[in-house]
Amino acid sequence: EVVSAPNERVREIIKAAAKEAGARLTVCDRALRKPGSFIYKTWGYHLALKGTYQAENASVALETVLALKRRGWDITDTAISDGFGGVRWKARYEFLSDNIVVDGGHNIDGVTALAETLAEETRPVVMVIAMMRDKAYKECAEVLAGAAEFVVASEVPTPRSLTAEEIAKAVRSAGKECIAEPDIEKAIDLAAARAGKKGLVCICGSLYLAGEAEKILKEKGILKLG
């Protein structure tokens, strides 16, 4: 069986591939997202994952479970409920403290999804950004800049990384105020000072950066989760 999100851009491609393989295709209905939960058809579940796109992801997971049940898998509603309620997705709109969130999205689809989620934030957003030079970083910088009040550009210790100055240039070209700070710990401190108690620090643009940020915050003793 094939289960697909209701993605119009690739629906016909998936439909053709499923037909060629002789597989049953289920295209999910639209899911309704609510704070901390989602509703799909007649089902409603608590959903631990944040992000505007997670209700759609959850609907795909639920339809996949239903497909497995049709094939004889014994999956209880309690197991489904526990799964949605306890799921974690590292570095995907993951809150490391009450006012620090990390997101490892590093392509245009990923950063667009992040920007859409941040658009619902009532707090001012201060970003720490690092990106790899082999990605569409100018386009990504433009999308991210549009979701932030202020940006601190940084870099990670790998040859693929753009320098903080290169990122800052791309962000400024997108019309957003930005300072460059190559040291990640200092960049986070600058962003936290700028955000204050009423703002949200968003550390994004690279999985490498997300990992480094988690280590730094753990050492500082302010990591919310494990």
C-alpha positions as CSV (number, residue, x, y, z in Angstrom):
1,E,0.0,0.0,0.0
2,V,1.0,3.6,-0.6
3,V,0.0,6.5,1.7
4,S,0.5,10.1,0.6
5,A,0.0,13.5,2.0
6,P,-2.5,15.7,0.0
7,N,0.4,17.2,-2.0
8,E,-1.0,18.5,-5.3
9,R,2.5,19.1,-6.8
10,V,3.4,15.4,-6.8
11,R,0.0,13.7,-6.6
12,E,-0.1,12.5,-10.2
13,I,3.5,11.2,-10.0
14,I,2.7,9.2,-6.8
15,K,-0.5,7.9,-8.3
16,A,1.3,6.7,-11.4
17,A,4.0,5.0,-9.4
18,A,1.4,3.3,-7.2
19,K,-0.5,2.1,-10.2
20,E,2.6,0.7,-11.9
21,A,3.5,-1.2,-8.7
22,G,-0.1,-2.5,-8.3
23,A,-0.4,-0.9,-4.9
24,R,-3.4,0.6,-3.2
25,L,-3.1,4.4,-2.9
26,T,-4.5,6.4,0.0
27,V,-4.3,10.2,-0.2
28,C,-4.9,11.7,3.2
29,D,-7.6,14.2,3.8
30,R,-6.7,17.6,5.3
31,A,-6.0,17.5,9.0
32,L,-7.2,20.2,11.4
33,R,-4.4,21.5,13.7
34,K,-5.3,22.8,17.1
35,P,-3.0,23.9,20.0
36,G,-1.3,20.7,21.2
37,S,-3.5,18.4,19.1
38,F,-4.9,17.5,15.7
39,I,-8.2,16.3,14.3
40,Y,-8.3,14.0,11.3
41,K,-11.6,12.7,10.0
42,T,-13.4,11.5,13.1
43,W,-10.3,11.1,15.3
44,G,-8.6,13.6,17.6
45,Y,-5.3,13.1,19.3
46,H,-2.9,15.1,21.5
47,L,0.2,15.9,19.5
48,A,3.5,16.6,21.2
49,L,5.2,18.0,18.1
50,K,4.9,21.7,17.4
51,G,4.8,23.3,13.9
52,T,2.1,24.1,11.5
53,Y,3.0,21.2,9.2
54,Q,2.9,18.5,11.9
55,A,-0.8,17.9,11.7
56,E,-0.4,16.8,8.1
57,N,2.6,14.6,9.0
58,A,0.5,13.1,11.8
59,S,-2.4,12.3,9.4
60,V,0.0,10.4,7.1
61,A,1.3,8.5,10.1
62,L,-2.3,7.7,11.2
63,E,-3.3,6.5,7.7
64,T,-0.2,4.4,7.6
65,V,-1.2,2.8,10.9
66,L,-4.6,2.1,9.5
67,A,-3.0,0.5,6.4
68,L,-0.9,-1.8,8.7
69,K,-4.0,-2.7,10.7
70,R,-5.7,-3.7,7.4
71,R,-2.8,-6.1,6.9
72,G,-3.2,-7.7,10.3
73,W,-1.1,-5.6,12.6
74,D,-2.4,-5.4,16.1
75,I,-2.0,-1.7,16.9
76,T,-4.3,-0.4,19.7
77,D,-5.8,3.1,19.9
78,T,-3.9,3.5,23.2
79,A,-0.6,2.8,21.4
80,I,-1.5,5.3,18.7
81,S,-2.5,7.9,21.3
82,D,0.7,7.3,23.3
83,G,2.8,7.6,20.1
84,F,1.3,11.0,19.1
85,G,1.4,12.3,22.7
86,G,5.0,11.3,23.4
87,V,6.8,11.7,20.0
88,R,9.9,13.9,19.8
89,W,11.6,15.0,16.6
90,K,15.1,16.1,17.3
91,A,16.0,19.6,15.9
92,R,12.6,20.0,14.3
93,Y,11.1,23.0,15.9
94,E,12.4,21.6,19.2
95,F,12.2,23.8,22.3
96,L,15.4,23.4,24.3
97,S,14.1,25.9,26.8
98,D,10.9,28.0,27.2
99,N,12.3,30.7,24.9
100,I,14.9,28.9,22.7
101,V,13.9,26.7,19.8
102,V,16.1,24.9,17.3
103,D,15.3,23.8,13.8
104,G,17.6,21.9,11.5
105,G,15.7,22.6,8.3
106,H,18.4,23.4,5.7
107,N,16.6,23.5,2.3
108,I,13.9,25.8,1.0
109,D,11.0,23.5,1.9
110,G,12.4,23.1,5.5
111,V,13.0,26.8,6.1
112,T,9.6,27.8,4.5
113,A,7.9,25.4,6.9
114,L,9.8,27.0,9.8
115,A,8.9,30.5,8.7
116,E,5.2,29.6,8.5
117,T,5.3,28.2,12.0
118,L,7.1,31.3,13.3
119,A,4.5,33.5,11.7
120,E,2.1,32.3,14.3
121,E,4.4,33.4,17.2
122,T,3.3,36.3,19.2
123,R,6.8,36.9,20.5
124,P,9.5,38.8,18.6
125,V,11.9,36.3,17.0
126,V,15.6,36.7,17.1
127,M,17.5,34.2,14.9
128,V,20.9,32.6,15.1
129,I,21.6,31.3,11.6
130,A,24.4,29.1,10.2
131,M,24.2,27.4,6.7
132,M,26.2,25.3,4.4
133,R,27.5,26.7,1.1
134,D,26.4,23.8,-1.0
135,K,22.7,24.6,-0.2
136,A,20.5,27.3,-1.7
137,Y,21.6,29.6,1.1
138,K,20.6,33.0,-0.5
139,E,17.0,31.8,-1.0
140,C,16.9,30.3,2.5
141,A,18.3,33.4,4.0
142,E,15.6,35.5,2.4
143,V,12.9,33.3,3.8
144,L,14.3,33.1,7.3
145,A,15.0,36.9,7.4
146,G,11.3,37.5,6.7
147,A,10.4,35.6,9.8
148,A,12.8,37.4,12.2
149,E,13.0,40.7,13.9
150,F,16.8,40.5,14.1
151,V,19.4,38.0,13.0
152,V,22.8,36.9,14.3
153,A,24.8,35.1,11.7
154,S,27.3,32.4,12.8
155,E,29.2,29.4,11.4
156,V,29.9,25.8,12.3
157,P,33.4,24.1,12.3
158,T,33.2,22.3,9.0
159,P,34.7,23.3,5.6
160,R,31.2,23.2,4.1
161,S,30.0,26.0,6.3
162,L,29.5,29.6,5.1
163,T,31.3,32.2,7.2
164,A,29.3,34.3,9.5
165,E,30.1,37.3,7.3
166,E,28.8,35.6,4.1
167,I,25.5,34.7,5.8
168,A,25.2,38.2,7.2
169,K,25.6,39.6,3.7
170,A,22.8,37.4,2.4
171,V,20.5,38.4,5.3
172,R,21.2,42.1,4.9
173,S,20.5,41.7,1.1
174,A,17.1,40.4,2.2
175,G,16.5,43.7,4.1
176,K,17.0,42.5,7.6
177,E,19.3,43.8,10.3
178,C,22.1,41.3,11.0
179,I,25.4,41.1,12.9
180,A,28.0,38.4,12.3
181,E,29.4,36.4,15.2
182,P,31.5,33.3,14.2
183,D,31.5,31.9,17.8
184,I,28.3,30.0,18.3
185,E,28.1,30.4,22.0
186,K,28.6,34.1,21.7
187,A,26.1,34.3,18.9
188,I,23.5,32.6,21.1
189,D,24.3,34.9,24.0
190,L,23.9,37.9,21.7
191,A,20.6,36.7,20.4
192,A,19.3,35.9,24.0
193,A,20.3,39.4,25.1
194,R,18.5,40.9,22.1
195,A,15.4,38.8,22.6
196,G,15.2,39.5,26.4
197,K,12.5,37.8,28.4
198,K,9.7,38.6,26.0
199,G,11.3,37.3,22.8
200,L,12.0,33.9,21.2
201,V,15.5,32.8,20.1
202,C,15.4,30.6,17.0
203,I,18.6,28.7,16.2
204,C,18.2,27.4,12.6
205,G,19.6,26.8,9.1
206,S,21.7,23.8,9.8
207,L,21.6,20.4,11.7
208,Y,25.3,21.0,12.6
209,L,24.3,24.3,14.3
210,A,21.4,22.6,16.1
211,G,23.7,20.0,17.5
212,E,26.3,22.5,18.6
213,A,23.6,24.6,20.2
214,E,22.3,21.7,22.2
215,K,25.7,20.9,23.5
216,I,26.3,24.5,24.5
217,L,23.0,24.9,26.2
218,K,23.4,21.6,28.1
219,E,26.8,22.9,29.4
220,K,25.1,26.1,30.5
221,G,22.6,24.1,32.4
222,I,19.5,25.6,30.6
223,L,18.5,22.7,28.4
224,K,14.9,21.9,28.9
225,L,14.9,18.3,27.6
226,G,17.4,15.7,28.5
